[in-house]
Amino acid sequence: MSAVYSLKTPSGTVWAAVGERGAILIAPPPEVAARDSAPKWVLADSGTESWLRDLKATNGQWCAVGDAGAILRSTNLTRWTQIDTPLAADWVGVVRAERAWVALSSRGWVASANDNLTVEVLPPASSGPVFFTCLAYGNGRYIAAGGNGVMFSSTDLQTWSPQPLATSDTVTKLLYAEGRWLAVAGTTLWVSVDGQTFAPHPFGTTSPMCSIHFIRSVEGRPALWMAAGYNGAALWSTNFIRWTPVPSKFLPVDLHDIRYDNGTWIVVGNRGTSWFAGGNPPDLLPPASYEKFWSNGGVPRANTNSSVFVDVLALAERDNLAIGVGSPGKQLRAHDGLVESPDDTGITDWISGIRYAAGQFMAVGDNGGIYTSTDGADWSALLPTYNHYERDKGYVNTTAHLTSIDAGDGLWIAAGERGTLLRSEDGGKSWPRITPPVSEALYAVRRGTNGTWLSVGENLLVLRSSNTLNWAATHYSAPTNSLSNTNPHPFPIYWEVCDPVTTNGPLHYRERLFGRALRSADYGNGLWVAVGDSGAILTSEDDGVTWKARSSGVVEALHVVRYSPEGWLAAGDDGVTLFSSDAVDWNRQLRTARATLTSLSLQDTNWIAGGIGGVVLAQSRTLRPPFSPTYELRLIIQYNFNSGGFDAVLVWPDGKTPAVLASDVRLDGSFAQTHETLTKQVGDQLVARVPIDPAFPRFFRLQEPTPYK
């Protein structure tokens, strides 16, 4: 869950929380007020599959915002109305202004929606390449903040002034309370009286915090502040100087938002986490009672084809059965595209790779773990044996973190950190180590149907072998001296929605360096395709000997690529999925969940994607090519982060009639482009983008459409 909010009503306090896949949970007031009982959450129908990022309420109205243009309004929490907006933006924050809701997008776009559901596009908070995460309002001032300590403020929603914090951390929460502005950024709380000058107050913890809320001050008692963050961390303070931990007896999942109302604390986080606390605040309890402060918040399990409890880092299929593994001790089983409840595996480490071949599933993971199962239900750890010759050669059991495994030609090959390559000829009983030609981490190993093996990894490395004994690098990009020079992202990269230094997650994900690695490879139709960080896509037409870079059109890391008879499917950070029929031109698919997707499996007629945070997606095997557009267009103006200028963007729904956009006859010369050269698919829409040159204004008219053939 992403955010939690509350609203006092005549019958009591109503709670609501929003999160991934359009989830909205509501907790109506209990029939009998009881501070020692957890809220009874009910799943509401939001009418959207977008990840909802923020939620606010006032005067009986609720507003939730999220990805893919989602702005929802409700007066009763059970029926939600989608507010149409000309900006198909990813909204990250919402506040209530005088007579309207104001929403902020991740790219700084701002829009307001009044009670009549009329939307007005306002000047952006920033026109630069910045990444926003939150919005707050207080004392006549709006503040927007995000990655690298970026912060802008406005008093009229027309002019925004930059006032960056002196930090490279991401601001994850803004709050105005008790006459102060608070900004949570990593392990530091930034405090301001005027909303312009902020002073740092360290939390004194290694776990970054995500959110903060408070109990109001009363005469003789200061306000009490409580912050929550990664790895289940929760802290309280009455002065911003000394912070005291409030530990939890629950799993150390990442906590995204916290709120206090009417004697109750609620905190929400990953995997459907909800914690509840009532009764005395922590400053009135003896320290020995801190571990009993939190209770389980009782969020119901999802009843859809997904799970909010198991990270799925790898998928393997056998007939109509797919097994998804990742989180220690858990796995998901999918039959015909339907995902069952998580099973126990008995495996205590993270699993990062799985493959089915020769009548058995084989999985690999942290600390050199190798596991096998014949039915995908009962797992056994392999204890490799080594003869004297192998011991003398150093072929001993490895503790390297293994990331991938594949099989073919009667062999199993596992890959991992520090150039680790292990080879088994006896079904996994022994694993001699192949002398690696490199020391870079390897993130994937794959055997092509033509018999060639590839392994890809750090520094855009590609290793190739025809016999699995001798490997040669056919592609490599030497690292630069500074990681910051290799990472094109203008904002931090997250493990789920937290910093990569978190102790939650498999080690090879937790410790990776972004911007330099290939993460996956696959073979099909005579081509090798490798994908990786920063949207990198490489293709090879000569069996992996030489490689050509392709444009993906995205900057997100791509973690997995798979081939099917229809073409290539790649997936990665932020729910990005790309499809290509030829591995040259890639089309972004409709995003159904904003999660890190790390695995793909083709099961009969369904694609199944697994990811961090337990997201499991299933969709038809038939992927969508670019549609032909109709001529019902709307014109909006968007900032182009690549060119630094503005584009005229024309958006229209799916259709079967092509349209032509042409310049007005008042201009010299001719300008005409068909939809094939002018448009691309964004989500479930087609977008035409035309650069605007301030020195040469253009006027556009739409020609009559020609019949579709």
N, C-alpha and C positions, 0 to 999 in steps of 0.2 A: 504494500500500500504506500502511496506517495504523500498523502496529506490527510489531516483530520481536523474537524471543526465542530463547534457546538453552538446551539441557540436555545435561549430560555423561552419557554412557552408557558401558557397558563397551567398546563398539566405537568410541567417539569422540564428538565433539560433534555433536548434531543441531540444526539451525536450522529455524525456522518463521516465516512472516510472514503476516499477515492484512490484508484490505482490502475493497474495494468488491465488491458483488454476491456476497458470501459467499466470496470468494477466500481459499483457504488454500494457501500454497506451503510445501513442506517440502524440506529439503536433508539427506539422510542422510549419515553420515560417509563420506568417500572411502575406497575400498579401500586406497589407499596415502596416508598422511597427507602433505599437501603444502601448505605455507603460501602458496605462490605461485600456486595454482590456485583459481579461483572455485568456489563451491559449485554443485552441479548441482541446480537447482530442479525440483521435480515438483509439478504441480497436484493437490491432493487434493480429494475430494468432501466438501464440508461439509454438504450437504443443506439449505442455506438460501440465499436470495437477499439477505438482509439485509447491510448494510454492517457488517463486523466492525471494532471500534474498538480492542480491546486483547487481549492474549494473555499468559498466564503459564504456568509449568511448575514442578513440583517432584515429586520421588520417583516419577518415571515417569508422572505425570499431567499433562495439558494442559487448560487451560480458556480458551476464547475467548468474548468477549461483543460484542454489537453492537446494532443497531437492532431495533425491533419485537419486543422481548422475547427476542432471541437470546442464549441462554447454552448453549454447547456444551462437551462434555467428551470427552476421548479418552485412551486409554492407549497408542496406537500411531501416532497422527497420520494414519492412513489411514481409520479408522472413527470418526465423530463422533456423539455422542448428544445430542439436544436435551433440555435440562432444562426441564420445564414450570414456569412461574412464574405466580402470580396477577397479577403486574404486567406489563402489556404496555408496558414502558418501553423507552426507548432507553438501553442500558447503555454507558457510556463507559470504565469502569475495572474491573479485577478484581485481587484479591490473594488469597494463601493465608493463612488464619488457622490456628489450632491444628489443627482437624480439619474444616475446611470452606473453601469458596471464598466470598469476599465480593465482591459486585458493587455498583457505584454507577451510578445513572442520571443523565442530563443534568439532571434536575429535583431531584436530591438524594435520591431513594428508594434504600434500601439493602436488600439481600436476601442471605441466605447459603444455600449448597447443600452438604450434607454428601456423603460418599462413597456414601451410599445414594440420592443424587439427591433427597433430601427438602429442600424449599425452605422457609425461614422468612423472613417479612417483618419487618425490623427497623425501629426508629425512624428517620425520615429525617434526613439530615445537616443539612437546613435546611427550614423550612416556608415560606420567603419566595420571592419571584420571582427566583431566582438561576439561573445556568447553570453546570453543572459539566462539567469536561472530563477529569479524571484522579483517580486514587486510588493511594495508596501506603501501605505498612506497614513499620515498622521500630522496633526498640528499645521494643516494647510500645505503640506509638502508631500510630493510623490518621490519615491526613490526606487530606482531599478538597479540591480546588481547582478554579477555573474562571475565568469572565469577570470583568473589572474587578478582578482581584486577590483575588477572594473565596477564603477559606480557612477550613475548619473542621477541628477535631481531636477525637479521641475515644480513650480508652484501654479502653473496654468495649463499644463499638458500641451503647450505650444512650443515652448523653448526649454531644452534640456541642457544642463551644464555638467561637464565631467568633473568628478571629484574622486579619483581612484584611491583605493586603500594601498598602503605600502606593503603589499603581500602578493605572492604569486598563487596563493590558494584561491579556490572557488568559494564565493559567497553563496551559501545554500539556504540561508534564512534571514529575512529582514523583519524587524518587529519594532513598533513604536508603543511604548508602555511606560507608565510612571514618569512621564516627562522626559524620557530618553529614547534615543534611537539605538537599536542593537543590530549588529551584523555578525552572523556566525560564519567564520571562514577557517576551515581546517581545525587546528588546535588552539585557535585564538578567537576571543570575543572582542569585537570592536564596538566602543560605546561613544555616543555623541549626545550633547544636549541640544545643539542647534541643527543637527542633520547635515552639517557641512564639514566639521572637523571631528575626526574619530580618533580615539586613543585605544591602543591595544591592551587587552587583559588576557594573558594566557590562561587556558583551562588547566594546565599542569598535567596533561595526559598525552599519551602517544597515539591514542585513537582520535581521529578527527571527529568533531561534532557536526551534526546536521541541522539541529533545530533547538529552539529555546522557548519557554513560556514561563508564567509567573503566577504567584498568589499575591493579590494586591496588598499594599501596606495599609495598616490601620494604626490608630494612635497607640504608641508604645511598642509597635512591632514593625520592623522593616519588611519590605517586599521579599519574598522568597523566589529565587530563580532556579529553574531546573532545565538542564540541557541533555539532549540524547544524541547518540551518534553511532559510529561504526562499531562492530563487534559487541553489540549490546551494551555499550557504555552509557551510563547515566550519571550526572553530577548535579549537586545542588550548592547554592551559595546565597548569602544575604548581602554580599558586598562586592561581588565581581573579583575579589582578590583571592580568597580562599575557597577552593572548590572541593567538595567531599564526594567520593564515589558512593553510589547506591547500587550495589551489585544485584544481579538477577540470577535466579536458579534455572532460567530457561536457556535455550540455545543462543550462542553469541551471534545472532543475526544482526544485520545493519538496520538501524532505526532511523527513519526518515523525518518523522514529525512528532511533536509532543504538544499537548494542550491540557490546561486545567480549567475546570468549570464546576461550580457548585459542589465542592468537596471531593472531586474526582479528578485524577490524572489519567489520561489515555495517551499511549504512545503506540505508533504503528510503524511497520517496516517491511523488510523482505519476507517472501514466502508466506504472505498472509499474516504476518506477526501482529498481534495486538496485546499490549500489556495494560493492566488496570491496577490502580492503587486508590484506595479511599481511606477515610479516617484521618489520623494525625499526620501532618506533614513531617518530612524527615528531620527537620531541625528540632522537633519536639520528641523525637524518638531516641532511645539509647543506641549507640553504634551497633550493639549486638543484634538489634532488630532489623538492621538495614537489609539483610538478605531475605527477609520475609516481607519487605515493603511491596514488591510487585506480585501480582497474581496474573494468571492467564486470562487474556481478554476475550477468549472464546469466539474468534472469527471462524465461521463455518467453512468447511472445505468446498472447493468449487465442484459443481456437478457437470461441468462441460468437459470437452476433450482436452483438458490441460491439467496441470498441477502447479500449485504455488509452493511446493515443499521440496522439490528435487531439482538440483541443477543438472542439466543434461548436456554433457560435454561431448559425448560420442554416441553414435547410433550404429547398430548392425542389424541386418535383416536375414531371416531364414524363412523362405516361403511367404506366408502371410503374417509372420510374427516379426516384430521389430523390438529390439531391446535397447533402451537408453540408459546410460550410466553416467556418473559424475560424482555426486555428493557421496561422502563416506557412508557405507551401509545401506544405500538406497538405489533402486533402479525402477524404471518404468517399463511396462510391457504394452505394446500396441498391436492389436489384431484388426486388420482391415481398416487402419486409420483411426480406430477408436482406442484411446489411451485409458488403461486401467489404473487403479490405485497403486501407489508405490509399494514395491516388495522390499523385504529385507534381504541383503546379500551376505551379511556377516563380514564384509570387507571394511577395514577401518581407515584406509587411505583413500584419497581422491583418485578417481579413474579418469584417464584422459583419452584412451583409445580402446576400441573394441572391433573385432572382426569375427565373422563366422566362416569356417571352411573345414573341410575334411571331417564333418560330423561333430564339430565342437565350436563353442564360442571361446575366444581368447581375448582377455582384457589386460591392459597395462596401465600403470599409474605412478604415483609418487613413491620415492624410496625404493625404486627398482622392483616394485610389485608386479607379478605376473600371475594371472588367475585364469582358470578354465572351468567351463560348464558344458555339459552335453545337452541340457534342456533349457538353459537360460534362467533357471530357478535356483539350483543348488550349485554354489561356487566353491572351488578349492584352490588354495594357493599352491603354486608350483614351487618345488624345492629342487632346483637344478643340481645335477651331479656332474662332477668333473674328473677326468682321469689325470694321471700324474703329468702327462705331457701338457695338458691344458693349464694345470696349476703352474708349471714351470714357465709357461708363456704368459702368465698373468691372466688367463681366462678364468676369472673367479666371478662369483655372484656380484652384481653391481648394485650400488645404492643410488645410482643416477636416477633422476626423475624421468620416467619414460612417458612419451607423449603420443605415440602412434604405433600401430601394428598392422601388418598385412600378410597375406598368404598367397602362395602359388607355386607350381612346379614341385609340390611336396615339401615346400619350405615355409617357415615363418620368419619374418624379419621384424624386429622392434627397433624403434629409434627414440632418442632422448637428448638430454642436455649434454654439453661438452662433446658433441660429435659422436655420441654413443650409438653404435649399431650392433645389435645382437642377432644371431642366426641360429635357428633350430632345424635339424633334419629329422628329429624323432618325435614330432608332435608336441614339443614343448618340454621334454624331459631334461634336455641339456641345452645350454645357450652360450656357445662360444662367442667371444667378443671379436668383431671384425676390427682390425686396426684402422682407425678413422684417418682420412686424409686431411681433416680439418678439426678445429676445436670449437667451432660455433655450435650453438644449440640447434638441434633438428626438431622440427615441429610436426612433420608428417612423412610417412613413407607409403609408397603406392606402387603396385605392380600393374603395368598395362596389359591389356589383352594380347599385345604383341610379344610379351615376354620380357620387356625392358622394365627395370626398376628405377624409381626416382625417390630421392629424399630431399626435402626443402627445409630451409631454416633461416637463421639470423643472417643479416647483411645480404639479403636477396640471394642466398646460396641455393644452388641446385646441384645435387650429386646424382650421377648416373652410373648404372651398372647393368651389364648383360648377364652376369653370372652370380651376383650377390657377394662375391668374394673381393672383387676389385672395384673400387668406386673412384670416379673422377669428377671434379667440379667443372660444370659446363656453363655456369653463370655465377657471378659473384660481384658485389659492389662493396669496396673497402669502406669501413666506417670513417667518418670525419672525427675531428678532435672533440667536437661538442655535440652532445645529443640534441641540444636545442636547434642546431642547424639541420638536423635530419628529420625533425618533426614539424610538418607543415601545419599542424592543428593550432588554431589561435586560442585554444582552451584545453584544459587538462583532459586526459583520457582516463576513463574510469573502469575499475572492475565493478561490474554492475553499475551502481551509481555512487561509487566511492573511489578513493584514491588507490592506485595500484599497490601501495605499501601495506594495505590491510592484511591481517593474518588470516582472513577468511578466504578460502579458495585454493585451488590446486597450485602447487608451487611454480609450475612452469608458466602459468598465467600471471601469478602474483608478482614474479620477479622479472618479467619480460621488459625489454626496451622497445618502445613503440617507434614506428616510422622506418624500420630497417629490415623487417622480416617477411619471408614468405611463409604462409600458414598451412597451405593445403595444395594438393595437385591431383589431377585425374586425367585419364586417357580415354579418348573415344573418337571414332570417325577419322582416324589417322592423325589426330592432334593430341598434344599434351597441353594442358592449361594449368598454370599455377597462379594462385592469388595470395594477397597478403596485406600488410599494413598500408594505410593511406590510399586505399583503393587500388593497390597495385595488381595488375593482371599481365602475365607473360604467356605467350603461346609459342609452341615449337611445332614445325611441320616436318622436321627431319629426325623424329624420334628422340628429342631431347638434347640434340647436339648443339644447336643454336637457338636463340630465343629472341622474340620481338615483343616490345612493350605495347600494350593496347590501352586505350582510354576507357576507363570505367564510368567516368562522370561523377564519381563520388570520392570523398576524402576519408570516409570511414574505413576502418580495418575490415578486411574480408577474411574470415576464418575457415571457410570451407567452400569447396567447389565440387560438383558432381555432374556426370554426364548421363543423359538419357537419350532415347531415340529422337525426342523432340528438340534436344539441344542441351545447353549448359545452364546450370543454376548455381549461383554463388550467393553466400549469405555472410553477414558479419555484424559489426557493432550497430547499435541504434535500430535494430530490426531491419537493416538494409537487405534486400534481396534483388539480385540482378539476373536477367535471363538473356541468353543469346543463342540464336540458331546456328551461328557460324564461328563463335568465339572472337569475332571482330567487333561487331556492333552490339552493345549491351544496353538493355532496357530495364529501368528500375521498375520493380513490381509494386503493387499496392501494399503498403506497410500495415500489417495487422497487429503488431506488437512492437513497442520500442524497447527491445531487450537485446542483449548480446547473443546472437545466434552462432553456435559453434559446431553444429552437426546437421547433416542432411541424410535422409534415407529414402529411397524409392521403393515403396511397398505396393506392389500390384499397380493400382491406378491412383495411388496417393503419394504425394511428397509429404514427408514428415520432417519438420525442423525442430531441433532441440536447442535450448539455450540456457544461459545463466539466469537465475531467478526462477527456475522451474518452468519456463515457458515452453510449451510444446504446441506446435502449429501443424495442422494438416490441411492440405488443399489438393484440388484436382491435379492430376498429372499434366493435364493440358494447360500450358502456361500461356499468358496473354502476349501476343505481339502488339505493336502499336496499332491503335484503332484509327480508322478514317473518321475525321471530325464532321460534325454538322456545321452550319453557318450561324448558329445562335451563340454569339460571342459577348463577352463583357470585357471591358478594358480597365486595367489597373496599372499603376506605376510601381515598380519595385527597384530597390537598390541592387546593383550588380556587384557582388563582393569581389569578383575576379577582375573586372575592368575598372572599378572605382566610379562608374557612372550609373545612370538610370536606364532601365529598359521599359518599353511599352509592352505589356504582357497581355495577351488575349487568351482567355480561358473558355473552353466549351466542353460540354459533356460528350460521352461516347456517341458515335453515330456511324452511318454508312455513306455519307455524302461528303465528298471532298470540298474544301473551300479554298479560295485564293485571296490573299491579302495584297492589295496594290496601293501604291502611293497616289495621292490626289493629283489630278491633272494640272493643278496650279504649280507643281514643281517641274523643273526642267528634267528631261530624261525620263526614263521609265524605271519603275521598281515593282517587280512582281515575283512572288515566291509561292510555290505550291505548298500545301500542308506537309508534303513529304520532306521538304528541305527546311521547313520553318518550325516544325513542331516536334515535341517529344512528350512522352507520357510521364505524368507526375501523379502518383497515386492512381485514382480512378478517373483522372481527367487528362485531356491533352492541352498542352500549353504552347503557344506561339510566342517567341521572344524576339523583339526587334530593338536593337540598340538605338538610343536617342543621343544625337550629337547636339549639344547646346548651340553650336554655331550654325547648324543647318537643321532647323526644325522641320519635322515631317508631319504631313496630314495623311491619314489613312482612310481608305474606304474599302468596303468589302464587295468584291465582285459577286455576281450571281453564281451560285454553285452549279457545277456541271454534273450531269447524271453519273452515278457511281457505276463503274464497270468492273 
